[in-house]
Amino acid sequence: MSELKNVLLAENRTICQSEGQIVSDMNGEKVMLSISNGKYYNLGTTGGAIWELIRTPITFDGIIVNLTEKYDVKKEECENEVINFLEVLWKEDLVKVSNIA
């Protein structure tokens, strides 16, 4: 199990966007420029949907419920894909994990 998954599955944890990104829609996909590290990211369609969900703090389960209702995907597959995606963002300091207030 990844380090981030352990953190996200802990009680009272939320994930949300870090500040300092410029995001735009390009032909239905989200693209992002990180002001802090100067890197460009193509989040794609589903990644863009996740990015929108984490605009405000949300639990990992909240992300999964939303995506499994919106897309034809099994819960386990969705969890694995979301964790992989969020782990990339987390390692790049594009998201932050917090305790629920």
Secondary structure, 3 states (H helix, E strand, C coil): CCHHHHHHHCCCEEEEECCCEEEEEECCEEEEEECCCCCEEEEHHHHHHHHHHCCCCECHHHHHHHHHHHCCCCHHHHHHHHHHHHHHHHHCCCEEEEECC
